[in-house]
Amino acid sequence: MHASAYFIAGAFALIACSQQSGETATSEPSGQATVVRQAPAPRPFPETFEAGSKGAYEEADEALATGAWHFRDGLIGSSPQDHKTGERSARLRNLGRLSMRFDAAAGVRQIRISAAAYGTDGPSTWELWLSRDGGRTYTRTGEPVVTKGPALRPHVFAGVASQPIRLEIRKTSGPNNRLNLDDIVLETATGPAVAVGAGVTGGYFEDRTPSTTRTPTPPPQGGTGMAQDPHDSNLALGNPSGATSDPANATNYLLVHPEFTIGYNANRGIPTWVSWHLDRSDLGQAPRQNNFRPDAALPRQFYQVTAAGYARSGFDKGHNCPSGDRTADLDANSATFYMTNMVPQAPQNNQQTWAHLEEYGRSQVQRGQEIYIIMGSYGRGGTGANGFAQTLDQGRVTVPARIWKVMVILPDGVNDLQRLATDPSVRVLAIDTPNDNAVNPDWKQYLTSVDKIEAATGLDLLSALPRPVQARLQKLVDSGQAQ
């Protein structure tokens, strides 16, 4: 999900071009009677494309379940070569675009789009653009996405909490490969988004075949931070600070990546917290990428921390979500090297105490456990290899005084939130260490409770759980030993 340029040349390009000539959207027989009927009232997201029947690439609007969408060099595909959850998905070719002709109501916090390469085509690069002014202007959100292979794969983007928005998906990789898109999900704090504003229900559409109603299946897995159970969300235990994806909320900005979710404080240049889920689907053989870089998903007005800001400071670029927790594929590992996932961490703390704790967590996963993890920091001023410092990068990156982690450990399974309330084997392992180079390498020396971390930080770390369950789990102080 991190972009790189792909170029398909020579004979393969000729073959790909020839494949597109004369292609059709569906293998269904032609000559069926066309029934024209009024488009139904819009339904909440997801958009599954099941109501669509646009069978040619010419530019046009199409009334779908959520509202009217504009296709440019795109159609609704239902052939065996179209990768889809149900019977239909969108297909783009060349530099095609797929655009909402309506706004989703204010409050969208997360956008998820599933994509796959059409048939056996090569990779396609695409981008998500958002409009906050009714489609007059657009700005890109997140990084370009490279989609390859026949499996639909979900990609998660941060939304915006304060205004209505509309989406435009832009294929940017050129003419040789085609792209399938399906199950576009816009989520608010209270559930799926719904259409508002102009273009919601306008127009008629041709009903060539009966539409089928379906419930989208859980997205496929592949080490992108989304585990086998569709409820294994990186934010399943709650949003600890009530962060939002509003760029005006610079001290509590919600930044969503498939690999982890961040509550980011742009004034401190570091995350307040990072939340993720870990199970066996996240672990593999992908090598450590070491490509520390700014996070293009941050709003443009935020200062972009770079690796150079840590240079010769005496502090490590300390991961919150570790590289070792995302080794199922290269993209997932690469994502952990965003600077939004880093804090200035005393080298001994990072390389010994926290490294040992991270290894312990992965060992529990190998023993059949799954873990919900929240990590963060607080305070100001730590002691690194060069002594005490309060900030780096000319004051734009705060050195935290304390670094903490909460690990909720339970046997791998489904219905996790329900099991957290009833399973006596659930463990809550909480650690709070000084950000000091003289820290003890044995993390067990710093065991504490969630209650104490909440008191120190002001966060609500298990807010998705019922209050009685929170109260019980947050008082626990783990022994640090597997049961």
C-alpha positions in Angstrom: 0.0 0.0 0.0 3.0 2.3 -0.3 3.5 3.5 -3.7 6.3 2.8 -6.1 6.3 3.4 -9.9 5.5 0.4 -12.0 6.3 0.4 -15.8 5.1 -2.4 -18.1 6.8 -2.2 -21.4 7.5 -4.1 -24.7 5.6 -7.1 -25.7 3.6 -7.3 -22.5 2.2 -3.9 -23.1 1.1 -4.9 -26.6 -0.5 -8.0 -25.2 -2.3 -6.0 -22.5 -3.5 -3.4 -25.0 -4.9 -6.2 -27.2 -6.7 -7.7 -24.3 -8.7 -4.5 -23.8 -9.9 -4.3 -27.4 -13.5 -5.6 -27.7 -13.8 -6.5 -24.0 -17.2 -6.5 -22.4 -18.3 -5.9 -18.8 -20.1 -9.2 -18.5 -20.5 -12.7 -20.0 -24.3 -12.5 -19.7 -26.2 -12.9 -23.0 -27.3 -9.8 -24.8 -30.7 -8.9 -26.2 -32.5 -9.0 -22.8 -35.3 -6.6 -22.3 -34.3 -3.3 -20.7 -36.5 -2.1 -17.8 -36.1 1.5 -16.8 -37.1 2.3 -13.3 -36.6 5.1 -10.8 -33.5 4.8 -8.7 -34.2 3.9 -5.1 -33.5 6.1 -2.1 -29.8 5.9 -1.2 -28.7 3.4 1.3 -25.9 3.8 3.8 -22.4 2.6 2.8 -20.8 0.2 1.9 -21.1 0.7 -1.9 -21.0 -2.8 -3.3 -21.8 -2.0 -7.0 -24.5 -4.7 -7.0 -27.1 -2.2 -8.2 -25.1 -1.1 -11.2 -25.4 -2.2 -14.8 -23.0 0.2 -16.7 -21.5 -2.1 -19.3 -19.3 0.2 -21.4 -16.3 2.5 -20.7 -17.8 5.7 -22.0 -18.0 8.5 -19.5 -21.4 8.6 -17.7 -23.1 8.7 -14.3 -24.5 5.6 -12.8 -27.1 5.4 -10.0 -25.9 3.0 -7.4 -27.2 2.0 -4.0 -25.5 4.8 -2.1 -26.2 7.5 -4.8 -25.0 8.6 -8.2 -21.4 7.9 -9.2 -19.5 9.2 -12.2 -17.4 6.8 -14.3 -14.7 7.9 -16.6 -13.0 5.1 -18.5 -14.8 2.7 -16.1 -17.7 0.3 -16.0 -19.5 -2.2 -13.7 -17.9 -5.6 -14.3 -19.5 -9.0 -13.8 -17.3 -11.3 -15.9 -15.3 -14.1 -14.4 -12.2 -12.0 -14.8 -13.6 -9.2 -12.6 -12.5 -9.8 -9.0 -15.4 -9.1 -6.7 -17.2 -10.0 -3.4 -20.6 -10.7 -4.9 -21.6 -10.5 -8.6 -20.3 -7.1 -9.6 -17.4 -4.7 -9.0 -16.2 -1.5 -10.6 -13.5 -1.7 -13.2 -11.2 1.2 -14.4 -8.8 1.2 -17.3 -6.3 3.7 -18.7 -6.4 6.8 -16.4 -9.9 6.1 -15.3 -11.8 7.8 -12.4 -14.7 6.9 -10.2 -16.3 9.8 -8.4 -19.2 10.3 -6.0 -21.8 12.8 -7.3 -23.0 13.4 -3.8 -21.6 14.1 -0.3 -21.3 11.7 2.6 -22.6 13.3 5.8 -20.0 15.0 8.1 -18.4 12.7 10.5 -16.5 10.2 8.3 -13.6 8.9 10.3 -12.4 6.0 8.2 -12.6 5.0 4.5 -11.9 1.5 3.3 -11.6 0.5 -0.3 -11.0 -3.0 -1.6 -9.0 -3.4 -4.8 -7.5 -6.1 -7.1 -5.9 -6.3 -10.5 -8.5 -7.3 -13.2 -8.0 -10.8 -14.5 -4.3 -11.6 -14.8 -3.4 -7.9 -15.5 -0.2 -6.4 -13.9 -0.1 -3.8 -11.1 -2.1 -0.6 -11.2 -1.4 2.5 -9.1 -4.3 4.6 -7.9 -5.0 7.4 -5.5 -7.9 8.6 -3.3 -8.9 12.2 -3.5 -11.4 14.0 -1.3 -13.5 17.1 -1.9 -14.9 19.1 1.0 -16.6 21.7 -1.1 -19.2 19.7 -3.1 -16.8 18.5 -5.8 -15.4 21.9 -6.8 -11.9 21.1 -5.6 -10.1 17.9 -4.5 -7.0 17.1 -2.5 -5.2 13.7 -2.3 -5.5 11.8 1.0 -2.9 9.2 2.0 -0.3 7.8 -0.4 -0.7 6.3 -3.8 -1.6 2.7 -3.7 -0.1 -0.1 -5.8 -2.6 -2.9 -6.4 -1.4 -6.2 -7.8 -2.7 -9.8 -7.9 -6.3 -11.2 -8.1 -7.3 -11.0 -4.4 -9.4 -8.1 -3.3 -7.3 -6.3 -0.6 -8.7 -3.6 1.7 -6.9 -0.2 1.9 -7.7 2.1 4.8 -7.6 5.9 4.7 -8.3 8.6 7.3 -11.5 10.6 6.7 -12.4 14.0 8.0 -14.7 14.6 10.9 -15.9 18.1 10.5 -17.4 18.4 7.0 -19.3 16.4 4.4 -17.0 14.8 1.9 -17.1 13.1 -1.5 -14.6 10.6 -2.9 -12.8 10.4 -6.2 -10.6 7.3 -7.0 -8.0 8.1 -9.7 -6.2 5.4 -11.6 -2.7 6.8 -12.3 -0.6 4.0 -13.7 -1.5 4.2 -17.4 -3.3 2.1 -20.0 -1.9 -1.4 -19.9 -3.5 -2.8 -16.7 -7.0 -2.7 -15.4 -8.2 -2.3 -11.8 -11.2 -3.7 -9.9 -12.7 -1.8 -7.0 -15.3 -3.1 -4.6 -16.9 -2.6 -1.1 -16.2 1.1 -0.5 -16.9 1.7 3.2 -17.2 5.1 4.9 -17.5 4.8 8.7 -18.5 7.4 11.2 -18.3 7.1 15.0 -21.9 5.9 15.0 -21.9 3.5 12.0 -21.9 3.6 8.2 -22.1 7.0 6.5 -25.1 8.0 4.4 -25.5 10.3 1.4 -26.5 14.0 1.7 -26.7 16.9 -0.7 -27.0 17.1 -4.5 -26.9 14.1 -6.7 -28.1 11.7 -4.1 -31.0 10.1 -6.0 -31.0 11.8 -9.4 -31.5 9.9 -12.6 -32.7 6.6 -13.8 -30.8 3.4 -14.4 -31.3 0.3 -16.5 -32.2 -2.8 -14.6 -31.0 -5.6 -16.9 -30.7 -8.3 -14.4 -32.1 -8.8 -10.9 -30.0 -7.2 -8.2 -28.8 -9.5 -5.4 -28.6 -8.2 -1.9 -25.5 -9.3 -0.1 -23.5 -8.6 3.1 -19.9 -7.9 2.3 -17.6 -10.6 3.5 -14.6 -9.8 5.7 -11.7 -8.5 3.7 -9.0 -11.0 2.8 -5.9 -11.3 4.9 -2.3 -11.0 4.0 -0.4 -9.4 6.8 -1.8 -5.9 6.4 -2.7 -5.6 10.0 -6.2 -7.1 9.6 -6.4 -10.5 11.1 -8.6 -13.6 10.3 -11.4 -12.4 12.5 -13.0 -9.3 10.9 -13.5 -7.8 14.4 -9.7 -7.9 15.0 -9.6 -4.1 14.4 -6.5 -2.1 15.3 -8.9 0.1 17.3 -11.2 -2.6 18.7 -10.6 -1.6 22.3 -11.6 2.0 21.6 -10.1 5.4 20.7 -8.1 6.3 23.8 -8.2 10.1 23.4 -11.2 10.6 21.2 -9.0 11.6 18.3 -10.6 12.8 15.1 -9.5 13.0 11.5 -10.1 16.8 11.4 -6.9 18.6 10.4 -7.9 21.4 12.8 -7.4 19.0 15.6 -3.6 19.1 15.5 -3.0 17.9 19.0 -5.3 14.9 18.8 -5.4 13.9 15.1 -6.6 10.4 14.1 -4.3 8.8 11.6 -5.5 5.4 10.2 -3.2 3.0 8.5 -4.0 -0.7 7.8 -1.1 -1.7 10.0 -1.9 0.5 13.1 -4.0 3.5 14.2 -2.4 6.6 15.7 -3.5 9.4 17.9 -1.0 12.0 16.7 0.1 15.3 18.4 1.5 17.6 15.7 2.6 20.1 18.3 4.9 17.5 19.9 5.9 15.8 16.6 5.2 12.3 18.1 2.1 10.1 18.6 0.3 10.2 21.9 -0.7 6.6 21.4 -0.5 3.9 18.7 -3.0 1.0 18.7 -2.7 -2.3 16.8 -3.7 -6.0 16.8 -1.2 -8.9 16.5 -1.8 -12.5 15.6 -0.1 -15.1 13.4 -1.3 -13.6 10.2 0.9 -10.6 10.9 4.1 -12.6 11.3 6.2 -14.0 8.4 9.6 -13.7 6.7 9.6 -10.1 5.3 12.9 -8.5 6.1 13.2 -5.2 8.1 12.9 -2.3 5.6 14.7 0.5 7.6 13.1 3.1 5.3 12.4 5.8 7.9 10.4 8.5 6.2 7.8 11.2 6.7 4.1 10.1 6.6 2.4 11.5 3.5 -1.0 10.8 5.1 -0.5 13.7 7.5 -2.3 16.9 6.6 -0.1 19.2 4.7 -0.1 22.0 7.3 1.5 19.6 9.9 5.2 19.7 10.3 6.7 16.6 8.7 9.3 15.0 11.0 12.2 13.3 9.2 14.8 10.9 10.2 17.3 13.8 10.0 15.6 15.4 13.0 16.9 12.6 15.2 20.4 12.6 13.8 23.2 12.7 16.4 20.7 13.4 19.2 21.6 10.4 21.3 18.1 9.0 21.0 16.9 6.1 18.8 14.0 6.4 16.4 11.9 4.2 18.7 9.0 2.4 17.0 5.6 2.2 18.7 4.2 -0.5 16.5 7.4 -2.6 16.0 8.9 -3.7 12.7 8.9 -7.2 14.1 5.1 -7.2 14.5 4.5 -6.6 10.8 6.6 -9.2 8.9 3.9 -10.9 6.8 4.8 -8.8 3.8 7.1 -6.0 2.7 4.4 -3.3 2.6 3.3 -3.9 6.1 6.8 -3.8 7.4 7.6 -0.7 5.5 4.6 1.1 7.1 6.1 0.8 10.5 9.0 3.1 9.4 6.7 6.1 9.1 8.1 8.8 11.4 4.5 9.2 12.8 5.2 5.8 14.4 8.4 7.0 16.2 9.3 8.7 19.5 12.8 9.7 20.6 13.7 6.7 22.8 16.8 6.2 24.9 18.9 3.5 23.2 19.1 1.1 26.1 15.3 1.4 26.6 14.7 0.8 22.9 17.2 -1.9 22.2 17.0 -3.9 25.4 13.9 -3.3 27.7 11.4 -2.8 24.9 13.0 -5.2 22.5 12.7 -7.9 25.1 9.0 -7.0 25.7 8.3 -7.1 22.0 9.9 -10.5 21.6 7.8 -11.8 24.6 4.6 -10.6 22.9 5.5 -12.4 19.6 6.4 -15.5 21.5 2.9 -15.5 23.0 1.4 -15.3 19.5 3.4 -18.3 18.4 1.9 -20.1 21.4 -1.6 -19.5 20.0 -2.5 -16.2 21.6 -3.6 -12.9 19.9 -2.9 -9.5 21.4 -4.5 -6.1 21.3 -1.7 -3.5 21.9 -1.7 0.2 22.8 1.6 2.0 23.2 2.3 5.6 24.0 4.4 8.1 25.9 3.9 11.2 28.1 5.8 13.9 29.9 8.7 15.9 28.6 12.4 15.2 28.9 14.5 12.0 28.7 18.1 10.9 29.0 19.7 9.4 26.0 23.2 8.5 25.0 24.2 12.2 25.0 22.5 13.1 28.2 19.2 14.8 29.1 17.1 16.6 26.4 13.6 17.9 26.2 13.2 18.3 22.5 14.9 17.5 19.2 14.8 19.1 15.7 14.9 22.7 16.9 12.1 22.1 19.4 9.7 20.5 17.0 10.0 16.9 18.4 9.3 16.4 22.1 11.4 13.8 24.0 8.9 12.0 26.3 9.7 11.4 29.9 7.9 8.0 30.1 7.0 5.3 27.6 4.2 2.8 28.3 2.5 -0.2 26.7 -0.7 -2.1 27.4 -1.1 -5.7 26.0 -4.4 -7.4 26.2 -3.6 -11.1 25.6 -6.2 -13.8 24.9 -6.4 -17.1 23.1 -6.7 -16.6 19.3 -10.4 -16.8 18.3 -13.4 -14.8 17.4 -15.9 -12.6 19.3 -13.0 -11.1 21.1 -14.8 -8.3 23.0 -17.3 -10.8 24.3 -14.5 -13.1 25.4 -12.7 -10.3 27.1 -15.8 -10.0 29.4 -16.0 -13.7 30.2 -12.7 -15.6 29.6 -10.7 -15.9 32.9 -7.5 -16.6 30.9 -7.4 -13.0 29.5 -4.3 -11.2 30.6 -3.7 -7.4 30.7 0.0 -6.7 30.7 0.8 -3.0 31.4 4.3 -1.5 31.4 5.4 2.1 32.2 9.2 2.8 31.9 11.3 5.9 32.3 12.8 7.1 29.0 16.3 6.8 30.4 19.5 5.1 29.2 20.0 3.6 32.6 16.7 1.7 32.5 16.7 -1.9 33.7 16.7 -4.3 30.7 14.1 -6.5 32.5 10.7 -5.1 31.5 9.1 -7.0 34.4 10.5 -4.5 36.7 8.0 -1.9 35.3 4.8 -3.9 35.5 1.8 -1.7 36.5 -1.9 -1.4 35.9 -4.0 0.3 33.2 -5.6 2.4 35.9 -2.2 3.9 36.8 -1.3 4.6 33.2 -4.7 6.3 32.6 -4.2 8.4 35.7 -0.8 9.5 34.4 -1.9 10.2 30.8 -5.6 11.2 31.0 -6.5 8.5 28.4 -9.3 6.0 28.4 -7.5 2.9 27.1 -10.3 0.3 27.1 -13.2 2.5 26.3 -14.9 0.0 23.9 -15.5 -2.4 26.7 -18.5 -2.3 29.1 -17.7 -0.3 32.2 -17.8 -3.2 34.6 -15.3 -5.1 32.4 -13.1 -2.1 32.1 -13.0 -1.7 35.9 -12.1 -5.3 36.4 -9.4 -5.5 33.8 -7.8 -2.1 34.4 -7.0 -3.0 38.0 -5.0 -6.1 37.0 -1.2 -6.2 37.5 0.2 -9.1 35.5 3.0 -11.3 36.7 4.9 -11.2 33.4 4.7 -15.0 33.2 2.7 -17.0 30.6 -0.1 -18.9 32.2 
